Amino acid sequence: MQVLIIADAATGPNRIAERLAAAHVETRVTTPGRIAEAEQALDDGVDGVVIDTADLAGMGFPLLRRFREAGHKLPLLLLGAASPRMEAEAFNLGADAVMPRGAPAATLLARIEAIRRRAPARKVAGIRCGNVSIDRESGMLSVAGQPVEVTPCELRVLDMLMGARGGVLGKERICDALREGEGDAAPGVLRVFVCRLRRKLAEAGADDIIRTVWGVGYRVEAPSSGVRPGIGNPVNAFGAAI
């Protein structure tokens, strides 16, 4: 495995490089000031990128945005001290994981491998609940046939809930999936995603399908025919896979 490390010039990348080297991983080390070199390394086929920074907003977020807008699909791991809101923003910008700067090399490598394993297994079907549908092949969310713009992580949360077909998903289970099953995610991150989803769906005229199961998690329900959204019986209007 080969990993590109982009680190603050002031803090130095040697700590991470040394930990990965001890795990027999080849590393390339650079700084944000040598971004052209970093992009060349991506084109040369590195297996993952670790962005290590004390300045998430000033360095980490711009790099995430730049790499994803350029179409790079490889795992991007962000190392830094992040509040729930900053962690949510990192996921929205394309981070596959947000981890502490002192994370062990074994954890970093396990996360990269987990992300790589999941990448080819993209689902190609679609799913619908009420007038809300997701085309999993294109990654498009629509309401009554009209596209709705959401972030990748917001779409992933909604896809998990709709895929459960009325079953309750615990907050920890959803957060673990967002964090690739490694460690605990801050509950505030999930609340941010669900709040944004509800607002965007409501603005698009969607049926009121997201329910909070207090103390447990969330589920998705479709309203009964002829009943106002949000007041119907339990799920009875899920569409089959499109």
DAKA-V261594 format. One record per residue. N is the residue number from 1. RES is the residue in one letter. PHI is phi in degrees with one decimal (999 if undefined). BURIAL is I if it has 16 or more other ideal C-beta (glycine too) atoms within 10 Angstrom, else O. D_FIRST is the distance of its C-alpha to the first C-alpha in whole Angstrom. Layout:
BEGIN
[[N:RES:PHI:BURIAL:D_FIRST] [N:RES:PHI:BURIAL:D_FIRST]]
END
This chain:
BEGIN
[[1:M:999:O:0] [2:Q:-125.7:O:4] [3:V:-122.6:I:7] [4:L:-92.7:I:10] [5:I:-111.3:I:13] [6:I:-113.5:I:16] [7:A:-130.1:I:19] [8:D:-55.0:I:23] [9:A:-61.9:O:24] [10:A:-72.9:O:27] [11:T:-84.9:O:24] [12:G:77.5:O:22] [13:P:-92.9:I:18] [14:N:-61.1:O:18] [15:R:-60.0:O:18] [16:I:-69.9:I:15] [17:A:-58.9:I:13] [18:E:-66.3:O:15] [19:R:-64.2:I:14] [20:L:-70.7:I:10] [21:A:-62.3:O:11] [22:A:-65.5:O:13] [23:A:-94.9:O:10] [24:H:62.6:O:8] [25:V:-112.4:I:6] [26:E:-78.2:O:6] [27:T:-124.7:I:9] [28:R:-119.5:I:11] [29:V:-119.1:I:14] [30:T:-150.2:I:17] [31:T:-126.6:I:20] [32:P:-57.5:I:22] [33:G:-70.2:O:25] [34:R:-117.5:O:22] [35:I:-63.8:O:21] [36:A:-61.3:O:22] [37:E:-64.0:O:19] [38:A:-62.5:I:17] [39:E:-67.7:I:18] [40:Q:-64.8:O:17] [41:A:-63.2:I:13] [42:L:-63.1:I:13] [43:D:-69.0:O:15] [44:D:-82.4:O:13] [45:G:94.0:O:10] [46:V:-68.4:I:8] [47:D:-89.0:I:6] [48:G:-172.9:I:9] [49:V:-122.5:I:11] [50:V:-113.7:I:13] [51:I:-101.9:I:17] [52:D:-112.1:I:18] [53:T:-153.1:I:22] [54:A:-89.4:O:26] [55:D:-117.4:O:27] [56:L:-60.9:I:26] [57:A:-70.1:O:28] [58:G:-83.3:O:29] [59:M:-118.7:I:25] [60:G:-63.2:I:23] [61:F:-64.2:I:25] [62:P:-60.2:O:25] [63:L:-66.7:I:22] [64:L:-57.5:I:21] [65:R:-61.9:O:24] [66:R:-64.3:O:23] [67:F:-66.0:I:20] [68:R:-71.6:O:21] [69:E:-66.1:O:24] [70:A:-79.7:O:23] [71:G:91.9:O:21] [72:H:-71.4:I:17] [73:K:-104.8:O:16] [74:L:-70.2:I:13] [75:P:-59.9:I:12] [76:L:-120.0:I:14] [77:L:-110.0:I:15] [78:L:-108.7:I:18] [79:L:-106.8:I:19] [80:G:171.0:I:23] [81:A:-85.5:O:26] [82:A:-120.1:I:27] [83:S:-72.2:O:30] [84:P:-53.0:O:31] [85:R:-68.4:O:32] [86:M:-68.8:I:29] [87:E:-63.8:I:26] [88:A:-60.9:I:28] [89:E:-63.8:I:28] [90:A:-61.6:I:24] [91:F:-63.5:I:24] [92:N:-61.6:I:26] [93:L:-83.0:I:25] [94:G:117.9:I:21] [95:A:-66.3:I:19] [96:D:-88.9:I:18] [97:A:-159.5:I:18] [98:V:-124.0:I:20] [99:M:-134.5:I:20] [100:P:-64.7:O:21] [101:R:-67.0:I:20] [102:G:-93.5:O:20] [103:A:-58.7:I:18] [104:P:-64.0:O:16] [105:A:-58.7:I:13] [106:A:-61.0:O:13] [107:T:-69.4:O:14] [108:L:-59.0:I:12] [109:L:-67.3:I:9] [110:A:-63.1:O:12] [111:R:-66.8:I:13] [112:I:-60.1:I:10] [113:E:-63.8:O:10] [114:A:-63.5:I:13] [115:I:-65.7:I:14] [116:R:-65.1:O:12] [117:R:-63.7:O:14] [118:R:-80.1:O:17] [119:A:-57.6:O:16] [120:P:-75.5:O:18] [121:A:-90.6:O:20] [122:R:-71.7:O:23] [123:K:-78.1:O:26] [124:V:-115.1:O:29] [125:A:-83.1:O:32] [126:G:-128.4:I:34] [127:I:-145.9:I:36] [128:R:-139.2:I:39] [129:C:-143.4:I:41] [130:G:59.8:I:45] [131:N:-98.8:I:44] [132:V:-105.2:I:41] [133:S:-138.5:I:38] [134:I:-125.3:I:35] [135:D:-92.9:I:33] [136:R:-72.2:I:30] [137:E:-72.1:O:29] [138:S:-93.4:O:30] [139:G:71.0:O:29] [140:M:-104.5:O:33] [141:L:-99.5:I:35] [142:S:-138.5:I:39] [143:V:-123.2:I:42] [144:A:52.5:O:45] [145:G:86.4:O:43] [146:Q:-102.8:O:42] [147:P:-65.3:O:39] [148:V:-124.8:I:38] [149:E:-85.0:O:35] [150:V:-135.5:I:33] [151:T:-79.5:I:30] [152:P:-56.5:O:27] [153:C:-72.5:I:27] [154:E:-62.4:I:30] [155:L:-63.5:I:30] [156:R:-65.7:I:28] [157:V:-61.3:I:30] [158:L:-65.2:I:33] [159:D:-61.6:I:31] [160:M:-62.4:I:31] [161:L:-67.6:I:34] [162:M:-67.2:I:36] [163:G:-66.4:I:34] [164:A:-75.7:I:35] [165:R:48.8:O:38] [166:G:93.6:I:41] [167:G:-73.8:O:39] [168:V:-85.3:O:38] [169:L:-106.4:I:35] [170:G:-68.0:O:34] [171:K:-59.2:I:33] [172:E:-65.0:O:30] [173:R:-64.6:O:29] [174:I:-66.1:I:29] [175:C:-64.1:I:27] [176:D:-61.6:O:24] [177:A:-65.0:O:24] [178:L:-65.9:I:23] [179:R:-96.4:I:21] [180:E:61.6:I:19] [181:G:74.2:O:21] [182:E:-110.0:I:20] [183:G:76.4:O:23] [184:D:-102.6:O:26] [185:A:-99.2:I:26] [186:A:-64.2:I:30] [187:P:-61.5:O:32] [188:G:-63.0:O:34] [189:V:-62.8:I:31] [190:L:-64.6:I:32] [191:R:-60.0:O:35] [192:V:-62.0:I:34] [193:F:-60.9:I:33] [194:V:-65.7:I:36] [195:C:-61.4:O:38] [196:R:-66.0:I:37] [197:L:-60.5:I:37] [198:R:-59.0:O:40] [199:R:-64.9:O:42] [200:K:-66.4:I:40] [201:L:-66.1:I:41] [202:A:-62.7:O:45] [203:E:-63.9:O:45] [204:A:-89.1:I:44] [205:G:81.5:O:47] [206:A:-76.2:I:45] [207:D:-60.7:I:46] [208:D:-79.8:I:46] [209:I:-108.9:I:43] [210:I:-90.1:I:41] [211:R:-115.5:I:42] [212:T:-94.6:O:42] [213:V:-101.9:O:42] [214:W:-58.1:O:43] [215:G:80.7:O:41] [216:V:-124.0:O:39] [217:G:173.4:I:37] [218:Y:-138.4:I:38] [219:R:-148.3:I:39] [220:V:-116.3:I:40] [221:E:-126.9:I:43] [222:A:-101.0:I:45] [223:P:-67.3:I:49] [224:S:-68.5:O:52] [225:S:-59.1:O:54] [226:G:81.2:O:56] [227:V:-115.0:O:55] [228:R:-60.0:O:54] [229:P:-53.8:I:50] [230:G:91.9:O:49] [231:I:-120.9:O:53] [232:G:-73.0:I:52] [233:N:-74.0:O:52] [234:P:-56.6:O:48] [235:V:-47.0:I:46] [236:N:-149.9:O:48] [237:A:-131.7:I:47] [238:F:-70.4:I:43] [239:G:-82.0:O:42] [240:A:-70.3:O:41] [241:A:-55.7:O:37] [242:I:-74.7:O:38]]
END
